[in-house]
């Protein structure tokens, strides 16, 4: 009986709505006819044109896609010339140091000393082999517009250092970038493996690449009284992966972004926690994941909880927390180029706002294409031992 009453009520409501709608239309038509017969005729002849609208997408179902337009004008073989004049700065900026100090310490030395990496003040000028060029960063300037420090981890032990040049606020940018990473790749014989990989990644839509350039670097060290530029040779510049880069590549700059320093996707309860949790230690957190985006770690913790919960099938975890397409293409690329130095570092984790999905972004590919070089070195060592 109740079902029947419900059914009758539903029918009654539907009929009432329809009649109401018809009544309103009839009343409107009567008013139009009373006002003007011509207007009624024109109304009858008017056609309603529909528009085709794309279906709304769930943000958690959107695949990562790079912005190809960024690379359209790149010349992979072009060499940019940079002139770097370094000088002592001040204690407030941690730049009151000499160029010799900058090149004397590794990352591990700084950790042992318990101090942040030393920096120097610098004037960065971009040009060609004849000197700085008008219209480029630093042209015509005489005072520092940047700071310089070493970058990298294990590579910081090498005699030839990698550098991070950071342009100051209101001092312009180079190719839309304020942070310029210059890598020497001293431990690999070709010196261009990292750039080669990023150039290859441009042709793989499922993985994000980064803009790269060959850079010929000249340095004038005024901290030791030198007045001429010394030739520091060829470097590879790689776009710094930060909020600016995310926005340039069409991704959300306010999402979660972590640089993987040493991280094997365990739960790490004593380290990976929200920043309002008692006992949170930023330095310990960043030993594993360096925070480059939003500081809300709730989404990261949820992913790690589920990933380390063996009662949840791994297939469900992948669907809920990762873009499987991005993950598979990233793994396939690393296998094909033989980049073995990505098992617990040398990549980024990115997740856009309002999405539970995580994407892996490549970083530091200089461990690629090494099998032949290692084989050759092994042969040389064996032959020398004979």
Secondary structure, DSSP 8 states (H G I E B T S, - for coil): -HHHHHHHHHHHHHHHHHHHHHHHHHHHHHHHHHH-HHHHHHHHH-------------GGG------GGGGTT--TT-EEEEEEEEE---TTTT--S-HHHHTT--HHHHHHHT-----EEEEEEEEETTEE-TTSTTTT--S--EEEEEE-SGGGGSSS-EEEEEE-TTS--BTTBSEEEEE--TTSSSS-HHHHHHHHHTT-TTS----EEEEEEEEEEGGGT--S-EEEEEEEEEE--SHHHHHHTTS-TTSEEEEESS--S---TTTS--TTSTT--HHHHHHHEEE-S----HHHHHHHHHHT-TTS-HHHHHHHHB-HHHHHHHHHHHHHHT--TTSSSSEEEEE-TT---BEEEE---TTSS-HHHHHHHHHHHHHHH-
